[in-house]
Amino acid sequence: MEISKEEFVERIKGIREVLKTDECSECSCPNVRCEWHGDCHSCIRIYRHFGHHVPRCLQFVLDKKIARITQAAKDEIQKRPITPDEYYDYLNLVAPKRRG
């Protein structure tokens, strides 16, 4: 989904405002003894370099996304009910298929 230049600028301005706050400024990783605890930039680089899973501090984001994808897949693969014969009878009565 492509956004306009104006929408892009507004999005970046919003991000800049969030970065001015203390929101999400502390490391949320439960591994407080880690050498890189609080150094998000290095932590992400390490995970990317070794191709590891998502860092613990971001796993909740991935969990939410997977839950939404799982629900969408369940919704999509549910068996559809069979159309009752009387619906086809009614269709043929009110809008018969033209032959020819």
Protein Blocks (a to p, Z undefined) as FASTA:
>chain_A
ZZdfklmmmmmmmmmmmmmpmghkacfbfblmbmkgoilmlmmmmmmmnopacdfklmmm
mmmmmmmmmmmmmmmmpccddddfklmmmmmmmmccdeZZ
